[in-house]
Amino acid sequence: MDIKYFDALIHAIDLINDGIHVVDASGKIVYYNIAAKQLDEIDVDKAIGRHILEVYPSLTFETSTLLRVLRTGKPIYNIEQNFINYKGDKLSTLNSTIPVYYNNKILGALEVSRNITKVRELSEKIVNLQKELYERKENVDKPSKPIAKFNFLDIIGQNKEMLKLKSLGLKAAMSDSPVMLAGSTGTGKELFVQSIHNSSNRKHRPFIAQNCAALPSNLLESILFGSVKGSFTGAENRPGLFELANGGTLFLDEVNSMPLELQTKLLRVLQDGRVRRVGSSTTTDVDVRIISAINTDISTVVETKQLRQDLFFRLNVITFVIPDLAKRKEDIPLLVEHFIKKYNDKCNKFFRGISREVLDIFMGYSWPGNVRELEHAIESAISLYDGEIIREEHLPFQFKNYHPSNSVLDTSTIQPLSMAVEKVEREIIISALEQTDYNIARAAKLINVPRQTLQYKIKKLDIK
């Protein structure tokens, strides 16, 4: 390899924000980038040539992800590793580690580490604060106010499907059966969840919500089930959310994003009614009502292996599918009125309504962000402008020059259905990408498709 090319490659790797380690077959460090130095606060010169356990003495042959890969010869992905550096700081990283082979012989291993120390610290602080909150409430003689703030009166809409869901939701609140809600992002699933809790006989008991997405399995496991001191580096005796929610409701949002290996442990808790803290040999009985939510098609969540089938049937006793705003546009005027009042009060403004042009735009728009997108449009207009009527020039960028007549479908001429569908798909995908600053993962969530599907369609439709 040309030396200039090699130097340029090393320089590029040093610009990566994640820590990168490379060790040889014996476990000695042969490469260590700048981000790894900043994370561990160890000079590169002091790390190169030394064994990984010499540089990280709090790790062992069993807990080091690099040494595990050297021992097994198999890659691992997104595994949490906890350790203590030389300054005594407790650190948590999310590691992906692959073996390096040549002629079927393992030469070493390469690891990419993302610092999630702050994420773990914040998660544990939230759990501690919730524990203090509910312990304080236990000492109050009179019933406490509900922790969940919304009830069925806060769900705005006269759409027949929404009225039916509210009626069924009130009946579901009378039981302790698990409830699963399905619906696109921004449809208001948590409004229903909190309303069910606040109409139940558990309303004076804890309501705890946990998003299951974007957390590594180890961290989510200790958050849900708790930990005992010494179970991993820096671990303390700490109850999990199941223990904190005892007697109340635990809401698991985006449960279909939970790692499959953790779904098995969740299923066991739901079956037995007992929870075992990470590192403990004893169990604790818990009485928790589970409400879960998914942001994808409920009919495909099992076949796409997002949820284990046995867990799906355990969670999916009562099912509610929340319709997209585009399917209940008759509720838009009511929602607009509600949000104008809300942000008038918040911003000390005096808007009375929206113009006819704005109403036409709202009624013709596809609303990929659902009710949340409508709320943000009203909030933006009231926050930035003064007046009595919200007009077209007050709307966010995605509504600029938008008119219902500018449909991608030209009904004046007959065209193949596949061509018309591709045009619609292309416009929706471009709109989603623009609204998310071309972040593929966020755009995929916005239009409720798997990330791989979106990437395939972007390539197929030649979207730049």
Phi, psi and omega in degrees: 000135178300135185298325179293320179295319180297315179298320179295322179295315179298319179298318179296319180295324179293340179277349180291137184286337180273149178288139179234125176241143171230129177238156176274185186296338180270354180096009178274141183285127178245345175207147190201106188278177185297319181298323177294322177298315181294324180292313186268346181058043177235132179297142180302317182299330180277344182264322184299133177088355181256153181292147184302324180284340176287325180277329180237078187293343180281347177273165177228176176300332182275323187269340179287122180291326177296314181291329177296318180292321176299323183285320185265336184074011182245141179288155173229150185228135173053052177256131179282136176232130179246135181205172179241130180274183185295338179274358180088007179281135176277126183236148175232132178231155175253112191251139167237125190228134180232145176282152177248119183248152169213123183054045178063017177243133182283123181263339183167202181210149178241136183229136173249125185240129176251130182285114177242024182302313181295323179298313179296316181300315180296319180298317181291325177295320179298316179298316180297318180295320177297320178299314179298319181299311184284329175294322178296320180291329179297334183272359179266130184293313183280155180301140180279161176291150180300140177287320176284133189264345185262150172225181187297337176292339180278352179271107186274130175154145176242007175302138185302319180294320179293319178297321178295317180297321179296319179295315179292325178297322178295322178290322179297329180295336182284348180247175176253011183293145176299144179237136173241130176249134176241144180170156180293161176301132176092004182277346178101033182298319183291334173302314179294319181300309181295324179295319177298314179298315184287348176257004183261172177283003176260008190297337178263008177254174186299143167240119183232131179245139177222125174277128185270358182272154170064021174238135178296154186304314183299316182293315180296324179297314181290330177292315183286316190254348181089178181213162174244154183301130178090357181290334170205167184304123178086000183290143177237167173290112186214128177289153176266180184293331177297317179292320181293329182273005184307126182089349184239218186236135174246120180259118179256099181276147182049047183297337178290350176268356180292133178305142186299323181294331178281332177300325178298318180290323177297317179301319181296320178295318181293325181286318188267337186071021179230146180237140178243123178295152178299123179090359182259156176254359181247159181242160179234132177289137178226146176241095187230133173270125183261127169239129182237163179218145174231151182248032181221179182293121185295335183282347183244000188293333178274313184294336176271006175062030172280327178230141171298142182297318181294323177290321179302314181292330178289322182276331191264053178281311174244130186239133172233131175250114183275123184289150173295156178299327180297340180263001177218053185294343177295344178274351185301312179303321179294317180294320178300314179300317180297315183288327176298315178298316181300312185274341167299312180296321184287324186255003182057048179247176188224041177289141181255340182173197180240157180286165179297322180297319179294319178299318178299319179297313181298321182286336180264347185285153184275343177053062177297334179266003174060210186300325180298321179293320177296316179299317180294327178295316179291317179300316180299314182297315183289325180292324188265337188233164175242158179142192180248335183235133174280121183248173185303322181290349179272351187279155177299172190299327185291347179260354182298129178059019177271133175220142181305331182288343180278048181288146177287346179267122177262100184279356180284340178230142178280135178222159179303141182301320181299323179292318179297318180297318179297322178297316179297313179303315182300314181296318181295316182294316179298317178299316179296318179296319180295322182288340182247020180055038177060033173271112187300314183297315181291322178296321179297319178295321183299320181258009169062050172227154175300149182301320180296323178296317180296317179299320179296317182290324177300317179291316182296319182273002177055049177271123184274000000 
